[in-house]
Amino acid sequence: MSNLFLLMWAVIPPLLFLWFYYRRISAPPFPLQLLCFFVVGAISGFVALGIEWGIEIAANSVMNWAKIQRYFVGFALRQLVVISPVEEGCKFAAVIIPICYFQRSYRLRTSTVFLFTIAAALGFTAEENWVYWFHGTAPILERIISTPVHCMFVAPWGYALGKYIFSSRRLNKARSSIFTAWLNSVLFHALVNILSRSWVYPPPISFLGYCLFPFLLWLFWRLEQFWRKSQGKRPITLISGNTSKQRFWQRSLILLMLILGGNAIFGVFILVRKVSPLPLIIIFDTEILLFIFREIFINFCLGFMTWLIYLYLRKLARRRYFFQ
C-alpha cells in the first residue's frame, strides 16, 4: 500500500468526524483555524512518540523495562506513568500554543475552544493511524472504528479550558479545575489502554476486556454531554427519579444499557476483525454470508434494546420536567 494511500486512510476518517462536530456548532470558527489545530495535533503525536521512545530507552538502561512490561502490572504502570501523561500533555500543548496566538484577535467562546480541542485530538489520531498502518501493526477498519477515542479522552479538560478562557474572571479555582480535568483524562486514557490489552493475559485478567466497549460507550456519552454544556444547552437527563429506589432502578437500567450497547459495538468489532482478512470471493460464500447476517442481527437486537431503554429513561425525564 503506497504512502499516499495510507495517509488518506489516516486523515480522512478524523476529518469526517471533525466535520460532524463542526456542522453542529452554533458559531463555527474559520475552517482554516480548525485545520491549524488538526495539523498541530498531528505534530504533537510525533512529539509524543519521540518522548515515549526516549523514556523507554532511559528506563531500559536502568532496569529490564521490556521484561517488566510483559506482566499486567508492569504494562498498567507504563500506561499510567508514561503513555497517558505524555500523550495527554502533548495534546494539551497542541491546543494551548495556537490558542495563545488566536486570543490576540478573538475572544474565544467555550464551544470554540472545545471544538479546537477535538480538532487537535483528531489530528493526533490521524498521526497515530498513519504510524500503526505504516508499520502494519493494526488493521485499517480497527483504527477507523477507534477514530473518536482521543476526543473522548480530552473532553474534560477541553471543556474546563474553554470555560476558563471565555470567563472574564480567571480565578485560581478555575485554573486548578483544568489540571483536575487533565488528570481525569490521563486516568481514563490509561484505563482504556489497560482494558484493551487485558485480552492477552490469562483469566481472570482477560475478563476485564468485556468492560472495554461499555466503558467506551459511556466515554462517548460523556463527550456528548460536554459538547452540549459547552454550547450552553441543558444536559440530557436520564436519572430523574424522586426517591432513592427510583434512582437505583434508573441507574441499573443505565448500566444495563451500557452493557448491551457496548457488547453490540464489540460484536460488530469482532465481526469486522474476522471478516476483513477474508478474500471477497469467500465472503460471498453461503455459509459465510449466513454467519455475517446472523451476527449483524444479534448485535442489532442488542443495540435496539439499548435504544428502547434510552427512550424509556428520556420519557420519564421529560414527564418529570413537564410537571415541574
Beta strands, then each sheet from edge to edge (+ up, - down):
end
